[in-house]
Amino acid sequence: MLLGFFEALRAARIPVTLREWLDLCAALDASLVFADIEDFHALARTVLVKDERYYDRFDRVFGAYFDGVQQIPLDALGAIPEDWLRPALERLRRAGAVPPELDLETLMETFRQRLREQRERHAGGNRWIGTGGTSPFGAGGHNPQGIRLGPRGGGRQAVKVWEKRDFRNYDDEAALSPRNLQVALRRLRRFARSGAPEELDLEGTIEATAREGGLLDIRMRPARRNAVKVLLFLDVGGSMDDHVHAAEALFRACRNEFARLAHFYFHNFVYASVWRDNARRFSERVPVVELIRSYSPDHKVVFVGDAAMAPWEITHPGGCIEDWNEEAGEVWFRRIHGHFRRVVWINPAPPQQWSYTASTQLVRQLVDDRMYPLTPEGLTEAMRWMAR
């Protein structure tokens, strides 16, 4: 089984050597971990991966190869404090973000009762805390107005989630597929020479040598680079998991094409702050106000996301699914849009699906209908407008 995992890592172009593989086997023989998939994951990544650029790729291979090994430990759910959930639900109710047909008091009282009564694991039912089924409490089922506990599943809908959500940075070394995404980005070009002289100026050298009577006088000049300044905002996690490969392809194309690129992450919609590294997204936030102060209006702003979320995540204070936002997301987006002259939204979902969600229509209005599909044609059109 482990030999197949080694081959899967190699197939994913992760530079794992036989020496590192033998080190992992030695660590297992020494019983450094036993019967715990999380501990094994941490050990394997520490021993096998020597460059953090490959962490995301390793995690995806690990998840696909060992899918189903870990079970959800629902026997610990009884220890969930009620006051962890009530403040978030109360804020949603006051903000109007909770659907009117959802009785908050009934939901909380029923949840308390289930915690008191449940004594074993359940799956596939409509009453107890468990997996699958239609119960309003648990994970992996189908109930859009309940409390999700643990990993996502079902229809990706819940009033609030109780879990630690770890998002990963997009892999800018992912294979560019199709390559013509980068060709489309080349429409947004404005070349200039700046920085240290590092390139031979052939014409200047010939002219200077002639003036010196044939004595060689070498002249250098700064390299000619794309001077366009780009801010890239990437939606990560949730429904964007379906579009990881497309987003990574665009990310790598932008890294290759734009020398003056700054990228930030957000989840579902932008609020008071964004982050540069998903591993530190709770400790190292970048306030949107600081972005507006730091970057000039001539920066080109590109949002990448499927814009699929609950409408109140855009329109209401407290609409953020993971945090309490004092001001609505649309307020922060209008500040960004009002400061920068060129703002577009790139949507990896097919255009024929955009009408399925009200939130997508709201985002299209906020961006003045400058929403384009993540296709070579869509990018070409977006870059043509940005270059005006």
N, C-alpha and C positions, 0 to 999 in steps of 0.2 A: 504493500500500500504506500509506504513512504518513498519507495523508488519511483512509483508513478508520480508522486508529488514533485520529486526532483525533476523529472522529465517535463512536467507541466510548467515549472518555473523556467526551465531552459527554453521551452517553446514560446514563452511569453517574452523572451529576450531579456530576462533578468540575469545578470552576470554571476551565476552561482557556480563555484568550482567544486571539484571533488574533495579538495582539502576541507572546505567549509562544510560539506555534507558529512564527512567523517567526524568533524568536530561536533555537529548536531547529534549524530548517532552516539558519540561518546558521552555527551551530556545526558541523553536519554538513558544510556546504560548506567550512569551514575545516579539515576533517579532524581534529577533536578526538578522534573515535573512528573506528575502522574495523574491520569484520568481527569484532566481539566483542560478543556479546549482553549480557554483564554490564556492560561499559563503556557500552554504549548505554542500558541500563536506568538506570544511575546518572546519566548525563547528562540523559536525558529527565525523570527524576523531579526532578532539581535545577532544571531550567529551567521545567518546566510546573507543578509543584505548589508552591504558596507557603504552604501550611498543613499541618503534619504530621498533622492529623486525617485527611487524605485519603491518607496514604501507603499504608495497607492496601488501600483501595479501588483506588488506582492499581496496586498490585502484582497484584491479582486481575485487573484488566482487561488489564494487560500480559501476564500469564501465559496468559490465555485467547486473546488475539489472536495472540501470537507462539508459541503451542504448537507444539513440534516443530522450532523453528529451531535450538535448541542441541543438540548431540550430546554424549554422555558421553565424555570423554577418557580411555579406559582404557589408553592407552599409558604413562601415568604411574604405574600401579599398582605397578610393580616397585619403586618407591622407598619403599613402606610398611614402616616398621621393625617387626620381629616383636614387639619389647618394647612396642609400643603396644597390642597385642591380648592377649598372654599374661597380664598381670596381671589384666585384667578377667575373662577366662575362668577363671583359677585361682580367683578370689574366688567366682565363680558356682558352680564345682564344689564348693568347700569348704562353701558355704552350702546346697548341695542344690538350687540353682536351675536347674542344667543337667539336662535330662532324662537319666535313667540310661542310656538306650540310646545316648547320644551319647558317642563315644570322643574325648576331648579331645586326646590325644596324636596319634591318627590324623588328626584334623582339622587340627591345626597342622602336622604333617609334610607332609600333602598340600598344604596352602596354600603352604608353603615351596617344595615341588617345582614347583608350578604357576608360581610367580613366577620360578623359575630357567629353566623351559622355554619359557614363553610369549613369542612374538615379535610377535604381531599381535592385532588386535581380533577378538573372537568374539561371536556373538549366537545365541541359540536352542539352545545345546547343553547337554550334561550333564557336561562335563568341565572346560573352561577357564574362566578369569575373564572374565566378559562380561555381556551383558544378555539377559533373557528365559531361557527354558529351565528346566532343573532342576539346574543346577550349584550346589554349595554355596557358591560364591564369585562375587559380582557383585551386580547390581541388576536389579530388574524381573522376576525369575523366581519360581519356586515351590519353595522348599526351606526348611522351617521350622527346620532345625538347622544352618544355615551361618553365614557371615560376610557381612553386607551391606556393600557398598562403594558409596557414592554415594546418589542419591535413592531413595526408597522405591518399592516396586512389588509386584506379585504379591499374596501373602496378608498383607503387612505383618507378617511373622514373621521373626525372626532371633535368634540367641543374643546377639549384640552388633552394634552398628552403628559403622562407621568413616566419619564425616562430620561436618561442622559443621551443626548443625540450627538454623536461624533461624526462630523463631516470631514471629508478629505480634500486636499488641494487637487485641482485638475492637473493631470500629467502633461506638461508641455512637450514631452518627448514621445507622446503617443503618435503612432503612424498617421500621417496626414492622408485622409481618405474622404473625398477625393482631393488630389493635389491642386485642382483648379480653384479651390477656395482661396489659396494664396494668390493665384493669378488675379482673382476678382478683387482682392484687397489692394492690388497694385494700382488701381484707379485712383486711390487716395495717396498721391505722391506730390511732394514739393521738395525738390532736391536743393541742398545748400551745402557749402563747405564751411565747417566750423571745427574748432578744437585744435589739437597739436598737429603740426605738419608731419605727416607720415607717408605721403605718397609722392612719387617722383613727378615733378612738373616738367615734362619733356620740352614743351614749347618755351617755358621760361629758362630752362637750362641752355637750350640752343641759343636763345637771344643773349643771355648773359655771357656765354662762352664767346660769342661773336664780338661782343663789346670788349672783352678782355684780350682780343687779338688771338684767339685760338686756345687760350689757357682755360682748361676745363673749370667751369663754375656751376656746380650742381645746385639746383634749386628744388626745394620741397614745398608741398602744399597740403592742407588738410584734405582728408578723404571726402568724397562727395556722398552724402547720406540723405536719406529721407528725413526732412525736417518737420514733418507733421507730428504734432503732439497728441497722443491718444490716451484717454482714460477708459479702461475696460472694467465693467461691473458684471460679475458672473453670479448667477443664481446657482445655489448648490444645495443638494439634499431634497428629500421629498419626491415629488413627481419628476424632478430633473434627473433622478437616477436613470430614467428611461432614455435620457439623451446624453449620457456621459461621453460616449465616443464622439458624437458630433461636436459637443462643446470642447472636448480636448483637441479635436482637429482644428477648430477655429482658434483656440488658445495658442496652439503651436504656430499656426499661420501668422497670427498677430505678432508673436515673439520674433519670428523670422523676418517679418516685413517692416516693423516699426521699431526704430532704435530708441525713440523717446516714448516708451509705453509704461504706464503704471496701471496695475490691476488690483481690484478689490473684490471681495466676496460679500454676498448677502443671501438671505433665505426668504424666498417668496416675494418680498417687496422691501424697498429701502426705507429705513426709518432714520433715527437720529445718528446712527453710527454704522459703519461697515468694518470689515477686517481684512487683513492681508494674508493671514495664515489660519486655516481652519483648526489646527491643533491648539492655537492660542486665541480662539475667537471670543472667549469670555474674559480674558485678561488683557489683551492688547487690541483694543478697539480704536478706530479712527473716526472722530466726529465728522459728520457731514459739513458742519460749519467750518471746520478746519480745512476740509477739501476746497470749499468755496473760497476761503481766504488764500490758500496756497497755490491754486492753479488758475491761470488766467483764462478769460472767456474764449480765447481762440483755441483751446483744447477741444478736440473732437471726442464726444462722449458716446460710448457704445454700451448699451445694456443687453445682456444675453440671458434669456429666461423664457419659460413657456407661458408665463403670466396666468397660470392655472391655480387659483386659490379661492377662498371665500371672499365675496365682495367686501365684507366689513374689514378685512385685513388691509384694504386700501382706504376705505372711507371713514373709519371710526377710530377715535382714540381707544387704546386698549385692544385694538384688533390684531396686533402681533400675536402669533400663536404660541410664542415661547417667552414673551416678555411683556411688560406693561409700557406702552408708548403713550406719553402725555399728549402728543399731537398725532393726528392721522397720517398715514403713510403718504397720502396724496399731497399733504402740505409740504413734506420734505422733498417729494419729487418735483413739485412746482418751484421750489427754491433752486434745485439743481438746474431745472429746465430754464429758469429765468436768468441764471448766471451765465451758462454756456450757450454759445450761439448755435451749435450743431449737436443735436441729441437724436439718436436713433435707438430703436429696440429691435434686436434680432431674435426671432422666435424659432426654436428648433422643431416645434410641432407643425404638422402640415397645415397650410392655410385653410383647408376645408374643415378643420376642427376648431378654428378660432371662434366660430359662432356658438360653440357648445357651452362656453363658460362666460358668465356675465363679467367676470374679472378681466378677461381678455379685452372685451369691448371698452371697459373703463381705462385700461392701460393705453389702448389705441387712441382714446380721446385725450389722455394726458400728454401723449407724445405727438399730438397733432397729426395722427394717422401715419406717422413715420415708423410703422412696424413692418419688418421685412422677414421673409422666411430664411432659415439657415440653409440656403442652397447657393450654388455659384451664381445663378441668375439674381436671386434676392440680394446677395452681397454686392453684386455689380451695381444694381440699382441704388442700394444704400450708399455705397462709396461715391457714386456719381453725384448724389445729392450732397453728401458731406464735403465734396471737393469744390463746390460752387463758391 
